[in-house]
Amino acid sequence: MPLQDLVTAEKLVPLLVEKCVEFIEDTGLCTEGLYHVSGNKTDQDNIQKQFDQDHNINLVSTEVTVNAVAGALKAFFADLPDPLTPYSLHPELLEAAKISDKTERLHALKEIVKKFHPVNYDVFRYVITHLNRVSQQNKINLMTFLSTTKIHQSVVETFIQQCQFFFYNGEIVEMTNIVAPPPPSNPGQLVEPMVPLQLLPPLQPQLIQPQLQTDPLGII
């Protein structure tokens, strides 16, 4: 089902995505292998089935593991007919990522993100914000991934590192900084300071299998 059919004017992020992210952030940010170790496939499938039957499902009460919930989240994005980042903008994103001057590169990427369909933009911001939170615990959860190309890795990593700049009118984070000031604490936004990370891209189911490579949530 297209992403646009899964949101409303009042609910800018698909409810299943929101429930999965909230569960992961409440119970499993420090889980080793988060977004890398496969959860139980049956549990993962059941999360989607139970959600289809009852949108008010409480994931905590289902006693599923955080890895199964992370798997369900990745499966959600993998099943979308189009990726979160529109195919039509991939060439522009990859070209912008090659710009050698850091400031110019970041501003170019920011202008491209503004071209996203509003629904894609809101969900992309939500996902990248979540990944930024996850990255703050990367010394514990060891969230690292392999990507087919360094350029794809660079794009995803840049969005995570510079989350404040891209989505919350923040300043560009200098990688020499240890901690950057957090953006405003509004719903769906960062609630903790961001730590620059040395992180390979996160979020796409294909990355679970060594022979399959992409960026983690299928966002690029």
ABEGO torsion letter per residue (X at the ends): XBAAAABBAABABBAAAAAAAAAAAAAAAABBGBGABBBBAAAAAAAAAAAAABAABBAAAAGBBAAAAAAAAAAAAAABABBABBAAAAAAAAAAAABABAAAAAAAAAAAAAABBAAAAAAAAAAAAAAAAAAAAAAAAGBBBBBABAAAAAAAAAAAAAAAAAAAGBBBBBAABABBBBBBBBBGBBABBBBBBBBBBBGBAAAABAABBBBAAGAX
